[in-house]
Amino acid sequence: MRTYIYVDSFNLYYGALRSTPYKWLNLASLFRSILRPHHQILKIKYFTALVDERPDDPKKPERQNVYLRARKTYCPEIEIYYGKFLNHRVILPMANNPNNKVEVIKTEEKGSDVNLAVNLLNDAILDKYECAVVVSNDSDLAPAMQLVKERPNKMLGLLTPGTRHPSRQLREQADFCRKVRKNQLKKINFH
C-alpha cells in the first residue's frame, strides 16, 4: 500500500522525544516498526520551523541545522517543510501571584500545521498515496483529515506521540490509531 507519512515535528518532539535520549531517531525505521508490512513508505513529510538564536542560546540554530541535515542524510524518504516562529511581547499574570503582571516574550510556531494539512489534501487529490499517516495529536488537523476521508479509496492512520490519549477529533477521522511508544524509540536510534 502506497503510504505517505505527515509528521508534526513539534508534536512528535514535545509528545515523545523531549527529555529522552531518543532524539536522533531514524524516522523511516520507527514508522516501519509501527506500521504493518504492507505499508510501502514512499515519503515522510516533516513539518517544522527554523529556530532563531537567543541570547541565552546562540547556538540553537546551528544545532537544529545539524539535526535536520542528519534527518535528510539517514532518511532518504524525508522532505522537510518550514513554518515560522513569531516572537511578541505579552503581559501575563505571574503563576504564584496572579495579581502581579510580568512582560514576557512569547514565541509561537506558525504555519507547520497549515502546511501539513495542505500537503495532506493536495497529495490525496493528486493520488500520491493510498494511505496517509498523520503523526500528531493536534486537533486542528481534523478538518483536513475529514476531507481526505471523503475521497474514494483513501485510508488514514494516526500515530500519537507520547502517553497522552489521542485527540477525539483526530481519532474519529482515522481508520487506525497507534501510539509512538518509548520502547519503540529505544530500538530505533541512530547510535
Secondary structure, 3 states (H helix, E strand, C coil): CEEEEEEEHHHHHHHHHCCCCCCCECHHHHHHHHCCCCCEEEEEEEEEECCCCECCECCHHHHHHHHHHHHHHHCCCEEEEEEEEEEEEEEEECCCCCCCEEEEEEEEEECHHHHHHHHHHHHHHCCCCCEEEEECCCHHHHHHHHHHHCCCCCEEEEEEECCCCCCHHHHHHCCEEEEECHHHHHHCECC
